Amino acid sequence: RVVIIKCLCVPYTVEIFNQLKRSAKSEERSLPETFVFSVLLYYVSFLSTNQLEQNAPDLRKHLLPSIYDLLNDYAIALTDWSNSAVNILTDVTTTFLYRVDMTMPDDEDFEVQVSIINIAIQILLGQCRSAKLHKNCIQYVYAGTLSDNVLDYLKSQKLTQTMLKLCTVYKDEAEIQFNIYRILAAIMTEDDIKRLDDPGAIAKVFLDHLSEVIDRVGWEVRLKNLLSSLKILLQHDQIRDEVYKQDGIPLFIKCATKTKFEALAQQRALENLLIMSFDKNVCKNLKENTTFIEYITTVSKNPTQSDLQRAAESLLWILTKDETSEVSQTNQSSETTYDIMISYSHKDKDLCFQLYDRLQKDNFRVWLDREQMHGTPLEAMSNAIENSEFVFICMSDGYKQSGYCKMEAYYALERQRCIIPLVMKSQYRPDGWLGIVVTGRMRIDFPKYGFDDAYDKLMIEIDRNRKEKKIDMNQNSARHHEMPSISKPSHNTQIVEDKKVLKATYQAKSDHCLPSNIEQWTVDDVQQFFVKQQLENFLPICSQMKGTRLLALYKMCMTNSPTMLQSLNNELTTMETHGERNIIGIAEYLQFLEDIKPFVPISNEKSDVTVPRSSLCTLL
């Protein structure tokens, strides 16, 4: 069998792939084609797991570009291909997808992966010559969502409408449809979810599949993947509420407590329950289930499965921790054990560890769980938040989807820590629960500015917050260390403030947290929103508005956006602020519409703002 691998990894085999392209119209297959595709690749299916792990990298390196060429040629001229050639292409993609694994680990050869995804989607949108080939294509696109970089690419392509179209095309193909739903779960944005007339329909699809496979023997891989897809969907409050209404909790409990399942399936079920438990009804439901509480208590004390133990411990902490009344910032002691606690997702560990090392070098006292994925005690996390001056929230998709990260962010809010949001991924904009947590707070975008410039901006933000608290750095050196000098950064980058300082009347308050519903905002809440979002050009018009009036303004803007921008600027021309005339630019106007959206109640947005009806609504 080693000889077979060597035969497949020689230039001759690549030439046979090219020969198949040239002879695709013919039903007759040459002897070399039969030998390569029907003999050599056939025997790959019989390799052991260890043999595949050893040889798969070489097979991918030598043959994946040729498979892309075959798929590309087929997509261009599929009606010209003979049935025998289509069958060979189907068998080749099946072998690589399910045995060799067409999705490369560690994002190896990223360009080839995304090229195959693009061709796979093109094939799916065309005439179906082979149902199995089309199943392979959609399976490959789904496999791409399991890679962070490929998933980022898929999101950047805004494929939601394409996937919805495919749902209609393959309405009678259950397996293809299910994979389309799993892709949608990974790529849909908060806006996509909010536009669903019936979010319960997509929740039902996944819960029905979960009910179907939970008692099937040998379906644990599907079960684990289902739980992972649901974990992504549960970050959206609308889906979470529907899962609760449709009795998803008992299904998760069953997955978590059945001893026949391996630890990873139980862990994912507990992580889903952890995300669900932020809803007060779910929390109450779980608290009343004494049998389940006893179970997770036992698991939380068993160190043999550290990841499962961590999931149980975290859920138990949420369910049993004492209701903590909010402590006012003025009553809290300024004595802290740490300057900074870094809350992050394991997926962003490289950048977070780099930041940690730099902060340590500058003599900051920093708490960071370097073994976060292996379960440090919850008491350590809670103590770190309680005893840190600042909490850095390292924002990314991975952070938003993590129940552990959500737990840390919410606890930092509850303890009224000074939160500074850090952007970890290029072009990332927080939405949903994370968007609400960080709205009104200055964000430091590391990919946008580069590490050194972003770090300097972070130092400015720390200094600004400390001055705001009126802490004399020189007199209180025992409480926290002196700020490193930022007047002359080592990389010779001049630091300038992005925005001019506002009047004292409109100074940002680091401990201020906006209500999640704009209709509950006071005049002070409105002012803080504009100041912290750096939308101060709106203040001359909006500074004395309450939330209800600001909501009315938002609705007017959404109804006739260009006219409202002109009207706002016309009104500003009659005013002078600090001796200057203000003007709201297009970018600032669009930022206002985007940043305020998370605070607009869904009922208001649907009834008063015209948005396109989602194809998924009609489909489901």
C-alpha positions as CSV (number, residue, x, y, z in Angstrom):
1,R,0.0,0.0,0.0
2,V,3.0,2.3,0.5
3,V,3.8,1.6,-3.2
4,I,0.3,2.7,-4.1
5,I,0.8,6.1,-2.4
6,K,4.1,6.6,-4.1
7,C,2.5,5.8,-7.5
8,L,-0.2,8.4,-6.9
9,C,2.4,11.1,-5.9
10,V,4.4,11.0,-9.2
11,P,4.0,13.4,-12.2
12,Y,2.6,10.5,-14.3
13,T,-0.6,10.5,-12.2
14,V,-1.1,14.2,-12.7
15,E,-0.8,13.7,-16.4
16,I,-3.5,11.0,-16.3
17,F,-5.8,13.6,-14.6
18,N,-5.1,16.0,-17.5
19,Q,-5.8,13.2,-19.9
20,L,-9.2,12.7,-18.3
21,K,-10.0,16.3,-19.0
22,R,-9.1,15.9,-22.6
23,S,-11.1,12.7,-23.1
24,A,-14.1,13.7,-20.9
25,K,-16.5,13.6,-23.9
26,S,-15.7,9.9,-24.5
27,E,-17.5,7.0,-22.8
28,E,-14.4,4.9,-23.4
29,R,-11.7,5.0,-20.7
30,S,-8.1,4.3,-21.4
31,L,-6.1,1.6,-19.6
32,P,-4.0,4.3,-17.7
33,E,-7.2,6.0,-16.6
34,T,-8.7,2.8,-15.4
35,F,-5.5,1.9,-13.5
36,V,-5.2,5.3,-11.7
37,F,-8.9,6.0,-11.0
38,S,-10.3,2.5,-10.6
39,V,-7.3,0.7,-9.0
40,L,-4.9,3.1,-7.2
41,L,-7.5,5.5,-5.8
42,Y,-9.8,2.6,-5.0
43,Y,-7.2,1.1,-2.7
44,V,-6.8,4.4,-0.9
45,S,-10.2,3.6,0.7
46,F,-8.7,0.6,2.4
47,L,-5.9,2.4,4.1
48,S,-5.9,2.4,7.9
49,T,-6.4,5.6,9.9
50,N,-2.7,5.7,10.8
51,Q,-1.7,5.1,7.2
52,L,-4.0,7.9,6.0
53,E,-2.7,10.3,8.6
54,Q,0.8,9.7,7.4
55,N,0.1,9.9,3.7
56,A,-2.8,12.3,3.4
57,P,-0.6,15.4,3.3
58,D,1.4,14.1,0.3
59,L,-1.8,13.1,-1.5
60,R,-3.4,16.5,-1.0
61,K,-0.2,18.3,-2.1
62,H,0.2,16.4,-5.3
63,L,-3.4,15.7,-6.4
64,L,-5.7,18.5,-5.0
65,P,-4.8,21.0,-7.6
66,S,-5.5,18.4,-10.3
67,I,-8.9,17.7,-8.7
68,Y,-9.6,21.4,-8.8
69,D,-8.8,21.5,-12.5
70,L,-11.2,18.6,-13.1
71,L,-14.0,20.3,-11.2
72,N,-13.4,23.5,-13.0
73,D,-13.5,21.9,-16.4
74,Y,-16.6,20.0,-15.5
75,A,-18.3,23.2,-14.3
76,I,-17.5,25.0,-17.6
77,A,-18.6,22.1,-19.9
78,L,-20.7,19.7,-17.8
79,T,-23.1,18.9,-20.6
80,D,-20.1,17.7,-22.7
81,W,-18.8,15.2,-20.1
82,S,-19.7,11.6,-20.7
83,N,-21.4,9.5,-17.9
84,S,-18.2,7.5,-17.3
85,A,-16.1,10.7,-16.9
86,V,-18.7,12.1,-14.4
87,N,-18.7,8.8,-12.5
88,I,-14.9,9.0,-12.2
89,L,-15.0,12.6,-11.0
90,T,-17.7,11.6,-8.4
91,D,-15.5,8.7,-7.1
92,V,-12.4,10.9,-6.9
93,T,-14.1,13.6,-4.9
94,T,-15.7,10.9,-2.6
95,T,-12.3,9.3,-1.9
96,F,-10.7,12.7,-1.1
97,L,-13.6,14.1,0.8
98,Y,-14.3,11.1,3.1
99,R,-10.9,9.4,3.2
100,V,-8.1,11.8,2.4
101,D,-10.0,14.8,3.7
102,M,-10.1,17.6,1.1
103,T,-10.1,20.2,3.8
104,M,-6.5,20.7,4.8
105,P,-5.5,21.1,8.4
106,D,-3.9,24.3,9.6
107,D,-5.3,26.2,6.5
108,E,-2.6,24.6,4.3
109,D,-2.8,25.9,0.8
110,F,-5.7,28.2,1.5
111,E,-6.0,29.4,-2.1
112,V,-6.7,25.9,-3.4
113,Q,-9.3,25.3,-0.7
114,V,-11.3,28.5,-1.5
115,S,-10.9,27.8,-5.3
116,I,-12.6,24.4,-4.9
117,I,-15.3,26.0,-2.8
118,N,-16.1,28.5,-5.5
119,I,-16.2,25.8,-8.1
120,A,-18.3,23.5,-5.9
121,I,-20.9,26.3,-5.5
122,Q,-20.9,26.9,-9.2
123,I,-21.5,23.2,-9.9
124,L,-24.4,23.2,-7.3
125,L,-26.1,26.1,-9.1
126,G,-25.8,24.2,-12.5
127,Q,-27.5,21.2,-14.0
128,C,-27.3,18.1,-11.8
129,R,-25.6,15.2,-13.6
130,S,-24.8,13.3,-10.5
131,A,-26.6,13.6,-7.2
132,K,-23.6,12.1,-5.4
133,L,-21.3,14.6,-6.9
134,H,-23.5,17.4,-5.8
135,K,-23.7,16.0,-2.2
136,N,-19.9,15.9,-2.2
137,C,-19.8,19.6,-3.3
138,I,-22.1,20.8,-0.6
139,Q,-20.3,18.6,2.0
140,Y,-17.0,20.3,1.0
141,V,-18.4,23.8,1.4
142,Y,-19.7,22.8,4.8
143,A,-16.3,21.3,5.7
144,G,-14.8,24.7,4.8
145,T,-16.8,26.3,7.7
146,L,-14.8,24.3,10.1
147,S,-11.6,26.2,9.2
148,D,-11.4,29.7,10.7
149,N,-9.7,31.3,7.7
150,V,-12.0,29.6,5.1
151,L,-15.1,30.5,7.2
152,D,-13.9,34.2,7.2
153,Y,-13.7,33.9,3.4
154,L,-17.2,32.5,3.1
155,K,-18.6,35.3,5.3
156,S,-16.8,37.9,3.2
157,Q,-18.5,36.5,0.1
158,K,-22.0,37.2,1.5
159,L,-23.3,33.8,0.5
160,T,-26.5,33.8,2.5
161,Q,-28.8,34.5,-0.5
162,T,-26.9,31.9,-2.6
163,M,-27.4,29.3,0.0
164,L,-31.1,30.2,0.3
165,K,-31.4,29.8,-3.5
166,L,-29.8,26.3,-3.2
167,C,-32.4,25.4,-0.5
168,T,-35.1,26.0,-3.1
169,V,-33.2,24.1,-5.8
170,Y,-32.6,21.0,-3.6
171,K,-35.9,21.0,-1.7
172,D,-36.3,17.3,-2.3
173,E,-32.7,16.3,-1.4
174,A,-32.7,16.0,2.4
175,E,-29.0,15.5,2.9
176,I,-28.0,18.4,0.7
177,Q,-30.6,20.6,2.4
178,F,-29.3,19.7,5.8
179,N,-25.8,20.7,4.9
180,I,-27.1,24.0,3.5
181,Y,-28.7,24.7,6.8
182,R,-25.4,23.9,8.6
183,I,-23.6,26.3,6.3
184,L,-26.2,29.0,7.0
185,A,-25.8,28.5,10.7
186,A,-22.1,29.3,10.3
187,I,-22.4,32.3,7.9
188,M,-25.6,34.1,8.8
189,T,-25.2,37.5,10.5
190,E,-27.3,39.0,13.2
191,D,-29.1,41.0,10.5
192,D,-29.9,37.9,8.6
193,I,-31.5,36.3,11.7
194,K,-33.4,39.5,12.6
195,R,-35.0,39.5,9.1
196,L,-36.5,36.0,9.6
197,D,-40.3,36.2,10.0
198,D,-40.2,32.8,11.6
199,P,-36.9,32.1,13.4
200,G,-38.6,29.0,14.9
201,A,-38.5,27.3,11.5
202,I,-34.7,27.1,11.3
203,A,-34.5,26.0,15.0
204,K,-37.0,23.2,14.3
205,V,-34.8,21.9,11.4
206,F,-31.9,21.3,13.8
207,L,-34.0,20.1,16.7
208,D,-35.7,17.6,14.5
209,H,-32.4,16.2,13.3
210,L,-31.1,16.1,16.8
211,S,-34.2,14.1,17.9
212,E,-33.6,11.8,15.0
213,V,-29.9,10.9,15.6
214,I,-29.8,11.0,19.4
215,D,-30.8,7.3,19.7
216,R,-29.1,6.0,16.6
217,V,-26.2,3.8,17.0
218,G,-23.0,4.9,15.2
219,W,-24.2,8.5,14.5
220,E,-22.1,10.2,17.1
221,V,-20.1,12.2,14.6
222,R,-23.3,13.7,13.2
223,L,-24.5,14.3,16.8
224,K,-21.4,16.3,17.7
225,N,-21.6,18.3,14.5
226,L,-25.3,19.1,15.1
227,L,-24.5,20.3,18.6
228,S,-21.7,22.5,17.2
229,S,-24.0,24.1,14.6
230,L,-26.6,24.7,17.3
231,K,-23.9,26.3,19.5
232,I,-23.3,28.9,16.7
233,L,-27.0,29.5,16.2
234,L,-27.6,30.0,20.0
235,Q,-25.5,33.1,20.0
236,H,-28.6,34.8,18.4
237,D,-31.3,35.5,21.1
238,Q,-34.2,34.9,18.7
239,I,-32.9,31.3,17.9
240,R,-32.2,30.7,21.6
241,D,-35.7,31.7,22.5
242,E,-37.2,29.4,19.9
243,V,-35.0,26.4,21.0
244,Y,-36.4,26.9,24.5
245,K,-40.0,27.2,23.3
246,Q,-39.6,24.0,21.2
247,D,-38.3,22.0,24.2
248,G,-34.7,21.9,23.1
249,I,-33.5,21.9,26.7
250,P,-34.5,18.2,27.4
251,L,-32.7,17.2,24.3
252,F,-29.5,18.9,25.4
253,I,-29.9,17.4,28.9
254,K,-30.3,13.9,27.3
255,C,-27.1,14.4,25.2
256,A,-25.2,15.6,28.3
257,T,-26.2,12.9,30.6
258,K,-26.3,9.7,28.5
259,T,-23.2,7.8,29.4
260,K,-23.1,6.0,26.0
261,F,-22.0,9.2,24.4
262,E,-18.3,10.1,24.4
263,A,-17.1,13.0,26.5
264,L,-16.9,15.5,23.6
265,A,-20.6,15.1,22.8
266,Q,-21.5,15.5,26.4
267,Q,-19.3,18.6,26.6
268,R,-20.9,20.2,23.6
269,A,-24.4,19.6,25.0
270,L,-23.3,21.2,28.3
271,E,-21.8,24.2,26.4
272,N,-25.1,24.7,24.6
273,L,-26.9,24.6,28.0
274,L,-24.4,27.2,29.3
275,I,-25.3,29.6,26.5
276,M,-29.0,29.0,27.0
277,S,-28.7,29.6,30.8
278,F,-28.2,33.3,30.2
279,D,-32.0,33.4,29.7
280,K,-33.8,33.7,33.0
281,N,-36.5,31.2,32.1
282,V,-33.9,28.6,31.0
283,C,-31.9,29.3,34.2
284,K,-35.0,28.8,36.3
285,N,-35.9,25.6,34.5
286,L,-32.4,24.1,35.0
287,K,-32.2,25.1,38.6
288,E,-35.5,23.2,39.3
289,N,-34.1,20.0,37.7
290,T,-32.4,18.6,40.9
291,T,-31.4,15.4,39.1
292,F,-29.5,17.4,36.5
293,I,-27.9,19.7,39.1
294,E,-26.7,16.6,41.0
295,Y,-25.2,15.2,37.7
296,I,-23.3,18.4,36.7
297,T,-22.1,18.7,40.3
298,T,-20.6,15.2,40.1
299,V,-19.0,15.9,36.7
300,S,-17.6,19.2,37.9
301,K,-15.6,17.3,40.5
302,N,-14.2,14.7,38.1
303,P,-10.8,15.8,36.7
304,T,-10.4,12.8,34.4
305,Q,-12.1,14.7,31.5
306,S,-10.9,18.2,32.0
307,D,-12.9,19.9,29.1
308,L,-16.1,18.1,30.2
309,Q,-15.4,19.1,33.8
310,R,-14.9,22.7,32.8
311,A,-18.2,22.8,30.9
312,A,-20.0,21.3,33.9
313,E,-18.3,23.6,36.4
314,S,-19.1,26.7,34.3
315,L,-22.8,25.8,34.0
316,L,-23.0,25.0,37.7
317,W,-21.4,28.4,38.5
318,I,-24.0,30.2,36.5
319,L,-26.9,28.3,38.0
320,T,-25.8,28.4,41.7
321,K,-23.9,31.6,42.1
322,D,-25.5,34.0,44.6
323,E,-27.4,36.9,43.1
324,T,-25.0,39.7,43.4
325,S,-26.3,43.2,43.7
326,E,-24.5,45.8,41.7
327,V,-21.9,47.6,43.6
328,S,-21.5,51.2,42.8
329,Q,-18.1,52.3,41.4
330,T,-17.7,54.8,44.1
331,N,-18.0,52.2,46.9
332,Q,-15.5,49.8,45.4
333,S,-12.0,49.9,46.6
334,S,-9.4,51.1,44.2
335,E,-7.0,48.5,45.6
336,T,-6.6,45.8,43.0
337,T,-4.5,42.7,42.6
338,Y,-4.2,43.1,38.8
339,D,-4.2,46.0,36.4
340,I,-5.7,44.0,33.6
341,M,-7.7,40.8,33.1
342,I,-7.7,39.5,29.5
343,S,-10.9,37.7,28.4
344,Y,-10.3,35.9,25.2
345,S,-11.2,33.0,22.9
346,H,-8.7,30.2,22.5
347,K,-8.9,30.8,18.7
348,D,-7.3,34.2,19.2
349,K,-4.6,33.0,21.6
350,D,-1.6,34.0,19.5
351,L,-2.4,37.7,19.4
352,C,-3.6,37.7,23.0
353,F,-0.4,36.0,24.2
354,Q,1.6,38.7,22.3
355,L,-0.4,41.4,24.0
356,Y,0.1,39.7,27.4
357,D,3.9,39.5,26.9
358,R,4.1,43.2,25.9
359,L,2.0,44.3,28.9
360,Q,4.2,42.2,31.2
361,K,7.3,43.8,29.7
362,D,5.8,47.2,30.5
363,N,5.3,46.1,34.1
364,F,1.5,45.8,34.0
365,R,0.0,43.2,36.4
366,V,-2.0,41.0,34.0
367,W,-4.2,38.0,34.6
368,L,-4.6,35.7,31.5
369,D,-5.5,32.0,31.5
370,R,-2.9,30.5,29.2
371,E,-4.6,27.1,29.7
372,Q,-8.1,28.4,29.1
373,M,-9.2,25.4,27.0
374,H,-8.1,23.0,29.8
375,G,-10.2,24.2,32.6
376,T,-8.9,26.5,35.3
377,P,-11.2,26.9,38.3
378,L,-14.1,29.3,37.9
379,E,-13.1,30.9,41.2
380,A,-9.8,32.0,39.6
381,M,-11.7,33.7,36.7
382,S,-14.2,35.5,39.0
383,N,-11.5,36.6,41.4
384,A,-9.4,37.9,38.5
385,I,-12.4,40.0,37.2
386,E,-13.2,41.2,40.7
387,N,-9.6,42.2,41.4
388,S,-8.7,43.8,38.1
389,E,-8.8,47.5,37.3
390,F,-9.5,46.8,33.6
391,V,-11.0,43.9,31.6
392,F,-10.0,43.6,28.0
393,I,-12.6,41.9,25.9
394,C,-10.9,40.4,22.9
395,M,-13.6,40.4,20.2
396,S,-14.0,37.9,17.4
397,D,-16.6,35.4,16.1
398,G,-15.0,32.8,18.4
399,Y,-15.4,35.0,21.4
400,K,-19.1,35.7,20.6
401,Q,-19.9,32.1,20.1
402,S,-18.2,31.0,23.4
403,G,-20.4,30.5,26.4
404,Y,-17.3,30.8,28.6
405,C,-16.4,34.2,27.1
406,K,-20.0,35.4,27.4
407,M,-19.9,34.4,31.1
408,E,-16.7,36.4,31.7
409,A,-18.0,39.5,29.8
410,Y,-21.3,39.5,31.7
411,Y,-19.6,39.1,35.0
412,A,-17.3,42.0,34.2
413,L,-20.4,44.1,33.6
414,E,-22.0,42.9,36.8
415,R,-18.9,43.8,38.8
416,Q,-18.7,47.1,37.0
417,R,-15.2,46.7,35.8
418,C,-13.7,49.1,33.3
419,I,-14.1,47.2,30.0
420,I,-11.9,48.0,27.0
421,P,-12.9,46.1,23.8
422,L,-10.1,44.9,21.5
423,V,-10.8,43.8,17.9
424,M,-8.9,40.6,17.1
425,K,-10.0,39.9,13.5
426,S,-9.8,42.2,10.5
427,Q,-13.1,43.9,9.6
428,Y,-14.8,42.4,12.7
429,R,-17.8,44.3,14.0
430,P,-19.5,43.0,17.1
431,D,-23.3,42.4,17.0
432,G,-25.9,40.7,19.1
433,W,-25.1,40.3,22.8
434,L,-21.4,41.3,22.3
435,G,-22.4,44.4,20.4
436,I,-24.6,45.5,23.3
437,V,-21.9,44.8,25.9
438,V,-19.2,46.9,24.1
439,T,-21.4,49.6,22.5
440,G,-20.4,53.0,23.9
441,R,-16.9,51.9,24.6
442,M,-13.7,52.9,22.7
443,R,-12.6,49.9,20.6
444,I,-8.9,49.2,19.8
445,D,-8.6,47.6,16.4
446,F,-5.4,45.6,16.3
447,P,-5.6,44.3,12.7
448,K,-6.5,47.8,11.4
449,Y,-3.7,49.7,13.1
450,G,-1.1,47.0,13.5
451,F,0.2,45.8,16.8
452,D,2.4,48.7,17.8
453,D,0.1,51.5,16.9
454,A,-2.9,49.7,18.4
455,Y,-0.9,49.1,21.6
456,D,-0.2,52.9,21.8
457,K,-3.9,53.7,21.4
458,L,-4.6,51.2,24.1
459,M,-2.2,53.0,26.4
460,I,-4.0,56.3,25.7
461,E,-7.3,54.7,26.5
462,I,-6.0,53.3,29.8
463,D,-4.6,56.7,30.7
464,R,-7.9,58.4,29.8
465,N,-9.9,56.1,32.0
466,R,-7.6,56.5,34.9
467,K,-7.6,60.3,34.6
468,E,-11.4,60.1,34.5
469,K,-11.4,58.3,37.8
470,K,-9.2,61.1,39.1
471,I,-6.5,58.7,40.3
472,D,-3.2,60.4,40.9
473,M,-0.7,58.0,39.3
474,N,2.3,59.4,41.3
475,Q,0.7,59.3,44.7
476,N,-0.9,55.9,44.2
477,S,1.9,53.9,42.8
478,A,1.2,51.1,45.3
479,R,-2.2,50.6,43.8
480,H,-1.0,50.2,40.2
481,H,2.2,50.9,38.3
482,E,3.2,54.0,36.4
483,M,2.1,54.2,32.7
484,P,4.8,53.4,30.2
485,S,5.9,56.5,28.3
486,I,4.0,56.9,25.1
487,S,5.2,60.3,24.1
488,K,8.0,58.7,22.0
489,P,7.1,55.2,21.0
490,S,9.9,52.8,20.2
491,H,8.7,52.4,16.6
492,N,8.7,56.2,16.1
493,T,5.0,56.4,15.3
494,Q,3.4,59.8,16.3
495,I,0.4,59.3,18.5
496,V,-2.5,61.6,17.9
497,E,-6.0,61.6,19.3
498,D,-8.6,60.7,16.6
499,K,-11.2,63.0,18.0
500,K,-11.1,66.4,19.6
501,V,-12.0,66.6,23.3
502,L,-15.6,67.4,24.0
503,K,-16.9,69.8,26.5
504,A,-17.0,68.5,30.0
505,T,-20.8,68.3,29.7
506,Y,-20.4,65.4,27.3
507,Q,-17.4,63.5,28.8
508,A,-17.5,59.8,28.5
509,K,-18.1,57.8,31.7
510,S,-16.2,54.5,31.8
511,D,-18.6,52.9,34.2
512,H,-21.7,53.8,32.2
513,C,-23.7,50.9,30.7
514,L,-26.5,51.5,28.3
515,P,-29.9,49.7,28.7
516,S,-30.4,47.1,25.9
517,N,-33.7,48.8,24.9
518,I,-33.4,52.3,23.4
519,E,-36.9,53.1,24.7
520,Q,-35.5,53.0,28.2
521,W,-32.7,55.5,27.6
522,T,-32.5,58.7,29.5
523,V,-31.0,62.0,28.2
524,D,-27.7,61.0,29.8
525,D,-27.8,57.6,28.0
526,V,-28.3,59.3,24.7
527,Q,-25.3,61.6,25.3
528,Q,-23.1,58.7,26.4
529,F,-24.0,56.7,23.2
530,F,-22.9,59.5,20.9
531,V,-19.8,60.4,22.9
532,K,-18.5,56.8,23.2
533,Q,-19.3,56.0,19.6
534,Q,-17.4,59.1,18.5
535,L,-20.5,60.5,16.8
536,E,-20.3,63.9,18.5
537,N,-21.5,65.8,15.4
538,F,-25.0,64.5,16.3
539,L,-24.9,66.0,19.8
540,P,-26.0,69.6,18.9
541,I,-29.2,68.1,17.6
542,C,-29.7,65.0,19.9
543,S,-28.1,65.9,23.2
544,Q,-31.4,66.7,24.9
545,M,-33.4,63.7,23.5
546,K,-34.5,60.7,25.4
547,G,-34.4,57.3,23.9
548,T,-38.0,57.4,22.6
549,R,-37.3,60.5,20.5
550,L,-33.9,59.1,19.3
551,L,-35.8,55.9,18.2
552,A,-38.2,58.1,16.3
553,L,-35.3,59.8,14.6
554,Y,-33.8,56.4,13.7
555,K,-37.1,55.4,12.1
556,M,-37.2,58.6,10.1
557,C,-33.6,57.9,8.9
558,M,-34.4,54.3,7.9
559,T,-37.6,55.4,6.0
560,N,-35.9,58.1,3.9
561,S,-32.2,58.0,4.6
562,P,-30.7,60.5,2.0
563,T,-33.3,63.1,2.8
564,M,-32.8,62.8,6.5
565,L,-29.0,63.2,6.2
566,Q,-29.5,66.4,4.3
567,S,-32.1,67.6,6.9
568,L,-29.7,66.9,9.8
569,N,-26.9,68.9,8.1
570,N,-29.3,71.7,7.2
571,E,-30.2,72.0,10.9
572,L,-26.5,71.9,11.9
573,T,-25.7,74.8,9.6
574,T,-27.8,77.0,11.8
575,M,-25.8,76.0,14.9
576,E,-22.2,76.6,16.0
577,T,-20.4,74.4,18.4
578,H,-17.0,75.6,19.9
579,G,-17.0,78.3,17.3
580,E,-17.1,75.8,14.4
581,R,-19.8,74.5,12.1
582,N,-20.4,70.8,12.3
583,I,-21.4,68.5,9.5
584,I,-22.4,64.8,9.5
585,G,-20.5,62.9,6.9
586,I,-21.8,59.9,5.1
587,A,-19.5,57.5,7.0
588,E,-20.6,58.9,10.3
589,Y,-24.2,58.8,9.4
590,L,-24.0,55.1,8.3
591,Q,-22.1,54.3,11.5
592,F,-24.9,55.9,13.5
593,L,-27.5,53.7,11.8
594,E,-25.4,50.6,12.3
595,D,-24.4,51.2,15.9
596,I,-27.8,52.0,17.2
597,K,-29.5,49.0,15.5
598,P,-28.7,46.5,18.4
599,F,-30.7,48.6,20.8
600,V,-33.8,48.9,18.6
601,P,-36.5,46.4,19.7
602,I,-37.2,43.8,17.0
603,S,-40.9,44.5,16.9
604,N,-40.2,48.2,16.2
605,E,-37.7,47.4,13.5
606,K,-40.0,44.9,11.7
607,S,-43.1,47.1,11.9
608,D,-41.7,50.5,11.1
609,V,-38.7,49.8,8.9
610,T,-39.1,48.3,5.5
611,V,-36.6,45.4,4.9
612,P,-36.6,42.8,2.2
613,R,-38.4,39.6,3.1
614,S,-35.8,36.8,3.6
615,S,-36.0,33.9,1.1
616,L,-35.5,31.6,4.1
617,C,-38.8,32.8,5.6
618,T,-40.7,31.8,2.4
619,L,-38.8,28.5,2.1
620,L,-39.3,27.4,5.7
